[in-house]
Amino acid sequence: MELDLAGAELKAVLNRLRRAQGQISGVIRMIEEGRDCEEVVTQLAAASRALDRAGFAIIATGLQQCLTEMEDGSRSAEDRDEMRGRLEKLFLSLA
């Protein structure tokens, strides 16, 4: 399954991933500095949510592409079933 992110979708996903990257860097720094456990876990949870949201946005884009292809008839029923299974598996991997 090829992902075709464009324009605003791509920008939103990249922003979420960059946010998570910054938060993870902050978590590493906090651990190295011996910061409070609660603060570290709070930042780690925020990074996890940012990654989850990026993943869900990517899956949603995949679903939209699938629906578009189904409407224009460019996929066989077998292909659609396979794609549905793959997308469902991806979705559940984030749940």
Buried (B, 14 or more C-beta within 10 A) or exposed (E): EEEEBEEEBBEBBEEBBEBBEEBBEBBEEBEEEEBEEEEBEEBBEBBEBBBBBBBBBBBEBBBEBBEEBBEEEEBEEEEBEEBEEEBEEBBEEEE
